[in-house]
Amino acid sequence: MASVTSATPPGAAGELTAGLRGFREVQRLAYACAEAVAAQLKPGVTERAAARMQREWLRERGVRDWFHLPFAWFGDRTAFVDFRVPLQFFPTHRELEPGMAFILDMAPIHNGYTADIGYSGCLGLNPVHDRLLADLQAHRELILREVRERCPLREIYADVDRLMVRQGYANRHRAYPFGVIAHKVDRVRQRRWSPTLFGFGTQSLRGLASDALHGHRDGWSPLWSPYRFSDHPPQPGLWAVEPHLGFRGTGAKFEEILVVTDSKDPQESAFWLDDDLPHVRRRQEEKAA
């Protein structure tokens, strides 16, 4: 993506390029959806209903295409307990209960720009969930620091694993297909008809497959995993990053876009696309308190 070459973080050496502003706008739209739906959740609401609420909220605001359709996970499903096959990720009839953790995950495409976000919440009080959210901040800091140091993606993945072990948690993003902690996102062409396949937009799947093909020839992968194909430095572009912690049947994560550039300036070589997100504001408020 050419715009990534000259992009600089807001508040640092300059402003976002027009292209990056488009990605930030759709990411904010997705998080606004997550907060709006989370505010409507109550005991008895099912995962399927929560996923439908996300779809309807976004469609009312012009979303017609998806990297993937919305997901919702409640209770021990937030930690992917006993997940063995991809079909288990899809929303179920599991009902939300008081004190139960939940995750809303959606990847809308709007005006050709893609976002992929994960929002962790809880219906009422849950000290374990609160602790998970607080401890995720260390992973956000570690990932940014080591990407700026141009550590191989596989090595950063291992360092995230080690940090989770020190914190006393289990790595739950390893349950995703290929064990990914992140994947590249890009612009897609707007179309009137945007079909999905197994919950994923066909345009986005084609784009990811094209990246995988070109990356294989050049020695990199659009999937950030613990395997050898991710044993390369961070590739310039936009990465949807989602460290996912699990502890005794409770899971929590964030997912947001990390911008990687080819700048030699460490501060501009990588930065989170937006620091005005719910999980970031929560941590700032905790520090202020």
N, C-alpha and C positions, 0 to 999 in steps of 0.2 A: 504494500500500500504506500504510494508515493507520499501522501500527506504525513505519514509517520516519520519520515526522514527529517522534516523541519519542525515537528510538533514540539512544544515546550509546555511544561506543567503550569497550570494557573497559579499566579502568585509567585512564580519563580522568574525565569528569564523572559517570559512572554505569555501570550494568550493561546488558547487552543485554536487549531486550524478549523475552518468551516466543516471539514469532514469529521473531525473529532467531536465538534459540538453536536453534530447529528447523532453520533453514538451516545453521547452523554444525555441528550434529550430523551432518547428511547429508553436508556437505562433508568433515568429518573421516572419516566412514565411507568415502567414495570414496577419500580419500588413503590410508587404512589398506589398502584393497583394492589400490591401486597399489603400495604398498610390499610387501605380501604376495606379489603376483604377480611383481614385479620380483625378489624374492629367489628365486623358483623358475625364473627364466629361465636357460637354458643353451644352448650351441651346438646348432643343429639345430631348435630350437623355431620354429614359423612364426608369422607375424602372426595368422593365423586361430586358432591354438591359444591365443595370448596373449589375444586378444579373448574367446574362449570361457572361459578361466580367470577373467577379470574378471566375466563374466556369471554364472558358476556361484558365485563367491565372494559376490557381492552377493545373488543369489537365496537362497542359504543363510541370509542375514541379513535376509530379509524384503522385498527389493526386488522389486516386481512391475510397475513402470511406469518409463518412461525419457523424458528430454528427447531423448536419442539413445542408441542402443546403443553399447557400447564399441568403440573403435578401437585399433589398434596399428600403429605404423610403425617399420620397421627400416632401418638404413643410410642410403643417400641419400634414401630415402623420408621420413626425418625432416625433410628440407629441401624436400620436395615437388618434387624434381627432375623436370622435364618433365610435371608435372601439368597437364592441359588440361581435363578433364571431371570432374564430381562423382564418377562411379563409381570414379575412381582413388583416392579417399580410403578406400574400403572395404578391409578386411584381405585380404591375399593369401597366397600360399604362400611368400613370401620368408622365408628361414631366417636366424636370428640367428647371427652369427659372433663370435669373440673380438675385442675392441676396437671392436665396432660399437655406435653410439648407437641408442637406442630411445626412443619416446614412447608412453605409455599415456594414452588420453583416454577419459573416461567421463562420463555425465551421468545418474545415477540419481535417481529420485523416491522418497522414503520418507516415509510418513505425510503425504503431500501437499506435502512440501517438496522443492525442486529444488536440485541442485548440478551444476556442470559444471566438471570439473577436467582439468588436463593435467600429467603427470608425466614428466620427462625423466631418463633414466638411460643407463648405458653398461655393456656386458659386459666388464669389465676396464679397463685404462688407455687413456685417450684425452685427451691434453692439449688438443686443440682443443675437445672437448666441455666439459672443465672450464672453459676460458676463457669459452665461451658462457654457461654457468651463472652464472659470477661476474659477467659484464657485464649479465645480465638485471636485476640488482638496481637498477641506475641507471634502468631503465625503470619499475620498480615505484615508485621514489621520484618520478620525473618525473610519472607519471600521477596519483598522489595529489595532488601539489603543484598541478598545473594544474587538476584537478577542483575542488579547494578554492578556487582563484582564479576559478572559474566561467568558464574559457575555453571557447569553443565546442568541441564534440567533434571537429569536422573539423580545427580548429587543433591540438588535442592530438595527433591522429593524425599530422599533418604534423611536429610536433615529435619524436614517436617516430621517424618516418622519418629526420629529420635526425640524431638521436642515433645511430641504427644506421649511417648513412653515416660519421659521425665515428669510430665504433668499427671500421669496416671490414667491416660485415656487410650482408647482403641482407634485406629485409623479406619474410618468408615467410607472414605472416598475410594478405598481399594475395592469396595464391592461393586463400583461402577464398571461397565464394560471397559476392558483393557486397564482397569485400575486407575483411570485418569484422575489427576487433580486439576487439570485445565485442558482447554482446547482453543484453537484459534477461531476467531470470528471475523467476518468480512461483510462488505456490502453485497447485496444481491439485487438483481434487476426486478423492478416492480412488474407484476403481471396481474391480469384480471382474475385468473384462475390459478390458485396456489394449492395444489393437492399435498396431502401428507401421506407418509408411509410408516406404519408402526409408530405413529405419534410424532414423527419428524418431518419437517418440510422437505420436499424433494429437491428444491433448489439448493437449500443449504447442504443437504447430503451430497449433491453433485459437487458443490464448491469444496467441501471437506475432502471428498475423494480426489478432486483435482489437486488440492494442496498436498495430499498424501503422495500422489504420483510424482509431482514435481519435487517435493521434499525428498522422496526416496532417492531420486537421481542426484540430488545435491547434498545428501547426507543429513537431512533433518526431518522431523515429523510434526504435523499439526496437533498431535496428541501428546500431552505431557504425562508420562507414565513412569513406573519404576523399571521399565524394561530397556533393553539395549538400544532400541530405535529412538529413545529419548536421551541418549548419551551424547548430547551436543549443546553448545551454548544457546542462550535464548535467541530465537529468531525474531527480527523486527516485525512488528505487527501488533494486533490486538488479541489478548488472551483472556478468556473467561475463566477465572481462577476460583476454585471452591474447596478449600480445606474443610473437612467434615470430621468432627469429633464424636465419639460415642463413649458412654459410661453407663453400664448396668441398665440397658434398655432405654436410655435417653440419648438423643442425638441433637447436634446443633451445627450449623455451618453458616458461612456467608458465601455469596458468589457475586463477583463484580469484575469489571474489565481492568486489566493491567495493560498499559501501553508500553511497548518496548520499541526503542528507536535505535538508529545507528550513530547517535551522537557520542562524541568522546568525553563529554562532560558527564560525570556520574549522576548528577542531579537530573539531567535531561535525558539520560540513557534509558531510564525506566521510571514510570510514575503511575499511581492509581488514577484512573480517568476522572474520578470525582471523590472528594472527601466529604461531601454533604449527603451522606447516606445514613439510614437508620442505625446500623451497627456502629458506625463511626461516631455519630452524634451521641449515642448511648455511652460509649467509652469516654468521650470528652466530658459529658455531664457527670459521670462517676468520678472522674479526676477532679472536676471542679468542686464536687461535694466533699 
